[in-house]
């Protein structure tokens, strides 16, 4: 190894990417998805929903204090975390499904990093101009008044977007109007300010400066997607059998031997990842489709058919090289892998919906007091003690009546109460201590444990809930 080679650094500094403005179907689709997703994110906390006198009137709310999640008419309690787990499983299966069918459509259109980067690039283009103007500004070494003004304006706009992003996130965790008032008057909890500061900083850095580096180096999905894709996956590619050899001089000698690609680099100039799709499939490609719009525009200008760069499946390459039509889109999409993902995704979804509709709005848990296991009274009565937590998942106060069923005869008492009725406030739980007593001769003398069932009944709707437990002790 020469001394020159040994002194070379293995680190390559990042070359900033300045995507060029492009018009087309995929760019329009990306604008629509960006507006739709950002609208959902920023506006959802402000949708009102009547939740009674004790809860914020917010349609979507993550109530960390009470460990509950509200989504319009759906209320998820801590013991129902399986709903959240099911939704996460559905999200994973959905990602597998769309990737195996259409490649990285999530990355190219709906990923938050892509959406906010698109928004930041749009602001940058409004302030500094299109690709060539931004390149000239970047290459200008001298920091004059114009460059400083443009940079400061752009960074201020980015910071305001980042601040709105961090602020919108915290509104999901408490009543949005109340928190906004507290934030403006500087009376909010420090955690709120800290969360907004962290999210503002990460959005500003990731969307404004890191951009494609987040997708290439930080996100694990580009490495995982290889296992989700196969030759039938429809993804973006360059039809080299049609475009090669490249050449821009169409009137020169031998121009009839050139392919359709005029080597204009339009596909490279519009790519937010800074790659050349003509080099084949690459880890950095997010299949956003902007290279298709750019290439189709050039093909229209030079009088060539569209589709030199487009969505295609590798399994169709042989047929297209021979001039034959490719298989239909549905034959690529409907194949065993995608059908399996769809079936699994549907089963999980149907299971969650079924569980949501059959769940009871009243519930109880029973925990036997083990110290002591049971108590023998002076008249020979055996008493067991249970801690019972009642859960009222309705928005109104409810009265529950206790009862017990078993093969033996038991008495039932509530600590500190003369009746067996308990009032539970709306959307809350109540812990009560219950005494179950067995008079002499009521419990089989041959058994140390007797099975019993504790019931609660809603006195208004007659809805019931129960839990099985055991009664310890036997009469001598």
Secondary structure, 3 states (H helix, E strand, C coil): CCHHHHHCCCCCCCCCCCCCCCCCHHHHHHHHHHHHHHHHHHHHHHCECCCCCCCCCECEEEECCCCEEEECCEEECHHHCHHHHHHHHHHHHHHHHHHHHHCCHHHHHHCHHHHHHHHHHHHHHHHHCCHHHHHHHHHCCCCCHHHHHHHHHHHHHHHHHHHHHHHHHHHHHCCHHHHHHHHHCCCCCHHHHHHHHHHHHHHHHHHHHHCHHHHHHHCCHHHHHHHHCCCCCEEEEECHHHHCCCCCCCCCCCHHHCCCCCCCCHHHHCCCCCCCHHHCCCCCCCCCCHHHHHHHHHHHHHCCCCCCEEEEEHHHHHHHHCCCCCCCHHHHHCCHHHHHHHHHHHHHHHHHHHHHHHCCCEEEEEEECCCCCCEECCCCCEEEEEEEEEEECCCCCEEEEEEEEECCCCEEEECCCCCCEEEECCCEEEEEEEEEEECCCCCCCCCCEEEEEEEEEECCCCCEEEEEEEEECCCC
